[in-house]
Amino acid sequence: ELMRELLQKGYQVWEIALNIGRSEWVVRRSLKEDDELASHLRKVKIGKWSSVEESFLLGYMAKHSVLNRQKIAQRMGRTVPSVTSQIRKLAKAQSSLTPPLPVIIHPDGELSESERATLEDRLDRILEGLTEAKKTAKWDSILAGTPRAEWIERILALVPTRIGHILAAPSPPTIPELRALDWEDTDKMGVYAWILACKTQNPFFPRHYIYVGSATRYGSGLKGHFVALLSMEVASPEPIEVMKAREFIVVAKAVFTIWLGALSSNISQTSREDAKTEHDKLRGLCPWSLEPIPYRGLCSHNPLVVDI
């Protein structure tokens, strides 16, 4: 009788399940077995959204980065336009709760002594973390074979000034700042950043994602790649020199992946607990708090866990 009463009030299957403490499957089975009871189920619900419906939709939005409005509408017994309108309303309310990042005016000139010191300190911390992190025996040997101070000097010598200003800033870069950086259509080897935007916006998830990659193919380099974070000439076409250059670029890629917060926040559920701890430890080496970063990383792992 309670189910009949709820149906007559316009409740949908999921709402009835919540009210009677049963699963949706049980409710649907009851309706399937009782045609008269099922006749009271409204195919489309109209009118003002209840607080329960809003709470349900918010919970769905918090769990799904991509919002399938058709699926939500079918589940909730609402029309697609009604769901779309409600999502916009909730998104507007949610975005008003998120404080904007402070606007950082980066200087146009050369790096200051303070910025240089900040870059060296941050790079030293990241390299120390990579040295201690789990990686292949080959990468252990490569990192240990060069003093950290030399790695710092070599990497910073190739970082463009505009990139240096951003990396030394007190807060993470915004998407417009990253998009405004130079592209390099060159056959030099290098490290690049790729910025992707979601077609649909969910206020519980960043709209933008960033991937840090390396271009180490001799003769091709950064051609066709995106924001150039670092580039270098190869000393000679000799195989040993090309390999040394590739190794340097991959180390630089690992550094930038951590520095820009481009390691993914998600790790496979099948990963061991120690692997998750290691992943979180590397993410924690980012010089900024990860919460206010206006994008999410797409890099799934430390590049040094795989040999070239």
N, C-alpha and C positions, 0 to 999 in steps of 0.2 A: 504493500500500500504506500509506503514511503517513496518507492521508486515511481509509482504512478503519480503521486502528488508532485514530485520534483519534475517529472516530464511535463505535467500540465502547466507548470510554472515556466517552462521553456528551457529547462536545464539540458545540457548536452551530456553525452556519455561520460566524458572525463570529469565533469562536475558532479555527476551522480556518484561515480566511483569514489571521489574525494569525500562526499557527504556520508556515504554508507560504509566507508572503510573497506571497500572491495576493489579488485583490479578492474581495469576497463574491459579485459577479456571476459570476466564473469558477467559484467553488465551487458555486454554485447550478446553473450550466449543466452541470457535471460530474455532479451528482446527478440532474439531469433526464434526462441521456443514459444513465445507468446505474441501472436500477431496483433491481438487487441491492444496489448501493452505497447507494442512497437508503433502502433498507429498514432500514439501521442507524441512521438519524437518529431520535433520540428527540424526540417532539413537545413534551414537557414535561420539563424538567430538575428533579430534586429533590435534596435534601441541602444541605449547607453550601455557602455561597458561597465561591468561590476568590478569591485575591487579584487574579487577572486580571479576574474578573467585577466585583469591587469597584472596581478601577481604571477599568474601562470605564464603569461606572455613574457614577462621580465625574466622568469626562470629559464624559459626556452632561449631567449636572446643571450643570456649569460653563458649558455652551454654550446651554442652553435654560432660559429663565426660567419657562416653564410646562411642567410635567412630565406628559406623557401616559402614564399608567401602563400602559394597554392596549397602546400602541404599543411601549413599552419591553419589556413582557412578551413580545410576539410576536417582537421582534427578538432577545431574549436566550434565548428558549425557557424562560421561567420563568412561573409563575402570577402573576396580578395581586396577590394577597395577599402572595406572597413578595417581589415588587418593592416593594410598599408598606412592608412590614416593614423591608426593607433601606434604603430611602430614609430612614425614620425613624431608623434606627440611624446612618446616615452624617450625617444632619442634626444629630443630638444631639452627635456627635463634633465636627462642624464648628463648631457654635455655642459649644461649650466653649472653642474657640480664639480666639473674638472677645471682646476685653475690653469690658465695659459702659462706656457713657459716664458721666462723673462726674455726680453729681446736683447741680444748681445750685439753690440756694434763692434765688429772686428776692424782693427786698424788696417790701413792700406799698405803701410810701409813694411820694412823688414821686421823680423821677430825681435821683440825686446829681450833683454837679459832675463827678465822674470819669466817670460814665455818659454825661452830656451831651457831654463832650469826646470820648469814644470814639465816640459816634454821629456827631458832626460829622466826625471824622477818617475814619471808615469811609464815610460818605456822600460826602465830598469825593473820596475815592479812586475810588468807583464812578462818580460824575458825570464825573470827569476821564477815566476809561476810556471812558465812553459818548460823551464829546465827541470823543475820538480815534478811536472805532470807525467802521466803515463804516455809513452810513445814508443815507436819502434827503436830497436838497438841502433839502427843507422842514424836516426835523428838524434838519439842520445849522443852519439859520437860527433855528429856535425855541430851540435850546440856546444858541447864540451870542448871542441877543438878550437874555438875562437873565444877570447875573453869577452865578457858581457859588455865592457866599455867599448870594445871594438865594434860589436854588433850595433850598439847605440849610435856610435859615430857614423857608421856606414849607412844605417837606415835613415837617420835624420838628415844626412847630406843629400839624400835623394827626395825628401819630402818637399813638395812645392810650398811656397810661403803661405798661400791661402789655406792649404790643408793644415799647415802648422798652426795658424791662428785658431782654427776650429778645434784641433786636437788639444790645444792648451787652454781652451775656454773653460769657465767654471760650470757650464751647463752643456748638455748634449746638443748637437746640431739639429735644426729644424729641417723639414723636408725641402722648403724653398731654398735654404742655404745649400743643401747637398745638390739640388738640381741646378743651382747656379754655378757649380764648379765646372772646371774645364774638362772637355773630352780630349783625348789624344789619339788621333788617327795615325798611328805610327807602327813600325815594325819592331820597336823596342819591346823588350820584355817588361812586365809590370804587374801591378795589383790594381784591380778596379772595383767599383761599387755599382751594383745594379739595383735600382729602386723600382718596386712594383706597387701598383695601386689596386685595391679591390674595387670591383664594379659596383657592388652593393655595400652600403655603410651600416655597420652595427656599432653603436656607441660603446659596447662592452669589449670591442676588439679594435686594435689599431687599423686604420684604413690603409696604411702603407707598410711595406715590408722591404728589408734590405738584405742583399746577398753580397758577400765579399768574395771575389774570385781572383785567380792568378792566370796570367797569359804568359806561358813559358815556351811556347812553340817557336823555335828559332826561325826567323824569317817572316813570321806572321805577327807576333807580339800583340799589341793592344788594338790592332785594327778591328773595328766593328764592336769594340767593347764600350763600356759606358763611362762613368766618372772615373778619371784616372787619379788614383791615390798616390802612386809612385811608379816611376819608370826608370829603366837603366839600359845603357849600351852594353853589349857583350864584348869582352876584350878581344876575342878572336873567334873564328868559326871552328876552332879545334874542339873536338868532342869533350875533352876534359874541362875547357873553359866554359862551354855551353852548359855542362852539368853543374859546375860551380854557380853559374848565374841562376840556373833553375832552382838550385837549393836555396840560394839567398832569397829569391822571390817568394818561395813557398813559406819560408820563415817569416818574411814580411807580411804575407797573407795571414798567417796565424796571428801575428801581432795586431793587424788592423781588424781582424774578425772580432777579437776580444775588445779592442779599444773602442770600436764603434757600437758595441753591444749587439753584434750581428749573429751571435750564437743563439740558436733557437731556444725558446723557453720550454719546448716540449722535447722529451726524449722517449724512445720506445718503451712501452709498458713492459716489454719482455726483457729490458736491460737489467743487468744485475744492480744491486743496491750500491755497490762500490763505484760502478760506472756512472750512476746518477749523481753520487756525491762528487765525483771527479768533474762531471759536467757543470754542476752548480758552482764548484770552486773556481773553474775557469771563467764562468760568467761573472763571478764576483770580482774578478780582476779589472773589470771595466771601471774607469776612473770616475764615472758618474753613477748616481743611483739609477737603477734600471727602471724603476716605476715611472718617472716622468718622461722617459725617452719616447718620442712621438711616433715610433715605428717598432716593428717586431723583427727579430732576426730570422733568417732562413737557413743559416749554416748549421747543419745537424751535428757536426763533430769537430774536434781539434784536427786541423789538417796534418799534424805531425804523427797521427796514429796510422798513417798509410805511407809507405815508401813511394818515391817517385817512380 
